[in-house]
C-alpha cells in the first residue's frame, strides 16, 4: 500500500508528476529501488544535443540483485519544454574499485514515439522509460538517463549530504569534461540523483545495519540494506514483525511484542523467498518514566488527529502518512494498517474502527482486518473529520466533495448534504453530538461556519464566524444541557446565541473550549490567559499561566484540565495539568529532545472513561517530513503522586565464553541491573552464580546434554527477568573447545545447518557423503529456514520420498550437480576434496560460473586438470590452504569437520 504525503511536504512537483505516472496502466514489475527528490539542488545537465556539441551524462549508483525493466528519472528542462525531444538513452555501467562508473554494460534507446514511453519533460521534466531487454543487476552498478533534446535537462538531487553508496558522477565529452568526475560545478557534489527502478528482485536481501542496537518491545526499528524489493517479511527473534514502510533500501518495522528479551536475530525475506543474513538486536522491556507510562513512535512526521480508545481499552492512532496503529493499554503494538487514512479515526461500540481521507472511509475489525471501503464520489477537497454518532452510524464532514454525509456501520450511504469550501481552510476538526428536544444533532466547524445538522441529515443552522471568534481549529464542544460552545460563546441547539464572554484583554487568539459535566466552560486566550466561565457565561475565575498552552481538555471527573504545551520550538514542549477549581498547576511532563529537536504536542488529550489515563500525540518540526518524528504518549493522569517506576529489569550484553564443556564451564555474564541475589539458569537448570556487581555475574554452567543450545535466564528477587535465547552452546563430545574445527562447528550448529550425528557427537572425522553435502550446501547458501521443493524422483538410486531426496534434487535443479553418471547420484559415496571445490563454488557463484585458469598452485594437483581451476580459486578465496606441504590432497574424502570450515568461509556466515 502507498503511504501518503504530509500537507507541508515541499515535493509538489514530484507529487503531481507521480500522479501522472500512477495514471498509466499498472506495470507487471514492482518498485525495487527509489531515491526521492529532496529539493536541495540540481545537477547536470544530462542530455545529448542533436548535432552536438553537448553530450552530457549524470550517473548514480545502486546496489541490487535484480532484473530491471523500467527506469523513472526526475529532472526539469531549461529554458524550454523540450519540443525537439527525439528519444532517450538509458545506460548501465559497472562500478569500479575507485567508486565511479566503469565499463558500459547495457545501452537502451527508446524513441520519442514509443507508446510505452511516458514523456513528462513538458509537464515537469520527468521520464518513465521501459527497457526492451531487462538489465540483470548483480550488485553495485551505475545508471544514467540521457534524453536527446536541445535544451538542457537537469537532474533533481536526492539524499543530500547523506548519499546512498557513492554520490553522483558527471561527464560531458562534447564540452570538455571527458572523464567521469564527482562534480558538475553547480553545487554540493555530496548528493544522489532522484530516480526509481522497477523490475523483479532475483537475489536474497542483505541487511547492512540497524537504526539501533537495542530496542524495547514494540520499538521502532529501521533496517538498512540492499535488494529488499517491493515487499516481503521481517522476522525479529523468529517472529514476524509489523512493517510500516518497505523501501528497496530501508524498512521500518516494529519489534514484536512477543519477542523474548535479550539477543534476537533480524532477517529480511524479499519476494524471492530467500532469507537475508541476520543482524543481532537486543530486545528490552518498556520502562515507565514518571507520569509517562509509555510512548510509541509512529512512522509519520506528525498527526493532528488525537487518539481514540476502544471499548476494550485499545488505543487507536493515525499519522499523516496514513498508518493506523492499534496499541494495547500497556503500549504494545497489536497491529498496524498501511494506507488507512489520515483525517480521522473513530471506534464504534462493537469495536469496529473507522478511518477517513479525502478519497474514502474505511472500516476495520478489532483485529485489523478490513471490513469495507466506501469510496467518496466525488472526492473531498478537505476531509475535516469523522465520528461515530450515538446511533452507531458514521458521520463525516468534508469541504466540497460529498460535503457532510453519513454511512451505516455496514458502509452504505445514508444521506449527504453540500458543504462548499470557503476560506479559511480547516485541515482537521472534530464532529461532536448533542440533543435538541429529543432530536440528536451533530456539530462541526469548517469553511468559516459553525454548522448543526440532525442525524437524519436535515440542516439546523449555519453560523458564519469571524477570524477572532471561529478560528482555524475552533472545534465546538457540547455542554450537559445540549448547548453548543465555541471559544467564548454559547449557542442553543437551534443556533441562537445565548451569550458571549467579553474578557478584559484585547481580542487575539483563542483556544478550543472544553465544558465539564456541570456546564463550566474553559478556554485560553493569547496562549496564557486561562478562563473558567459559569454556565451563564459569567467569569468564575481567571489565571495567567507561566507557560504557553493550547487545547485544554477537562477530564471525565471534572477535576483537572490537561493542555498541550505551545512554547516556541526553541523551548522543550510540555504537557500541563491544572485544577478545574482554580487553575493551579497539578502536574507537568516536559518532553525530551528527539534527534536534536524539541518535541511539541500535536493533539489534544483523550482520557479513559475513569480519567486515570490520557493519550496524546507529539512531534518534532525538523522541516523535513522524512526526519521529523511523532509519538503516541500514554500518561498517568491520576491526581495522586505518580507511582515510582519499578526497578529496571536485568539486561544481558554478553556471555563469555558462549560455549564450553557440557557441564561445569566457568562463564562471565555482563549486563546491567543485577540484584545481589539474582538467580541464573542455563537450559532451564540452575547455575551456581556469584553477583560480582550490578553489571557482572560469574557463574558455572550446570550439566547439559552435549551438542545443544541453551537459553540463559537471569531473575532478580522482584521477579523481573531477562532471557537470552540459545545463548550457551554445550560442546559436542568429539569437538571440544581446543579442537581446530570447534569455532566453525559451533557456527554452523547455531545457524541450524547441522544438528550433529546423534548421541552428543558431531562426527568430525567421518567422511561427508554426497547426500549430507546437499543439505549443508543448500542451508549454507539459503539459510537454515530454507525448505526445498518436494522431490519427483530424478535419480534412480535416491528413493523419493526419502530423507535426502528433496535436498539432492534441489541441488541438481540449481545446476550444482548432475549426479555421478548413469542416472544415479551416489548419495552414500564420500565427497572428495576436489569435488567439494566445484560444489562449493557453484553454490556460491551460480551454476554457470567459470573459474579463472589455474596457475599450478599445489604440488599434487596437475595444471591444467578437470578440478584444478576450481581448487585454486577455492584457495584464492581463502577458503582452504590445502592439506599441508604445498599439497591439496584432491582425492581424499572431505570430513564433516572440514566441511564446517568450507561452508563457513565460502558463504561468509556471520
Secondary structure, 3 states (H helix, E strand, C coil): CCCCCCCCCCCHHHHHHHHHHHCCCCCCCEEEEEECCCCCCEEECCEECCCCCCEEEEEEEEEEEEEEEEEEECEEEECCCCCCCCEEEEEEEEECCCCCEEEEEEEEEEECCCCCCEEECCCCCEEEEEEEEEEEEEEEEEEEEEEECCCEEEEEEECCCCCCCCCCEEEEHHHCEEEEECCCCCCCCCCEECEEEEEEECCCCEEEEECCCEEECCCEEEEEEECCCCCCEEEECCEECEEEEECCCEEEEECCCCCCCEEEEEEEECCCCCECCCEEEEEECCCCECCEEEEEEECCCCCCCCCEECCCCCEEEECCCCCEEEECCCCCEEEEECCCCCCCEEECCCCCEEEECCCEEEEECCCCCEEEEEECCCCCCEEEEEEECCCCCEEEEEECCCCEEEECCCCCEEEEECCCCCCCCCCCCCCEEEEECCEEEEEEEECCEEEEEECCCCEEEEEECCCCCCCCCCCCEECCCCCEECCCEEECCCCCEEEECCCCCCCCCECCCEECCCCCEEEEECCCEEEEECCCCCEEEEEECCCCEEEEEECCCCCEEEEEECCCCCCCCEEEEEECCCCCEEEEEECCCECCECEEECCCCEECCCCCEEEEEEEECCCCCCCCCEEEEEEECCCCCCCCCCCCCCEEEEEECCEECCCCCEEEEEEECCCCCCEEEECCEEEEEEEEECCEEEEECCCCCCCEEEEEEEECCCCCEEEEEEEEEECCCCCCCCCCCHHHHHHHHHCCCCCCCECCECCCCCECEHHHHHHHHHHHHHCCCCCCCCCCCCCCCCCCCCCCHHHHHHHHHCCCCCCCECCECCCCCECEHHHHHHHHHHHHHCCCCCCCCCCCCCCCCCCCCCCHHHHHHHHHCCCCCCCECCECCCCCECEHHHHHHHHHHHCCCC
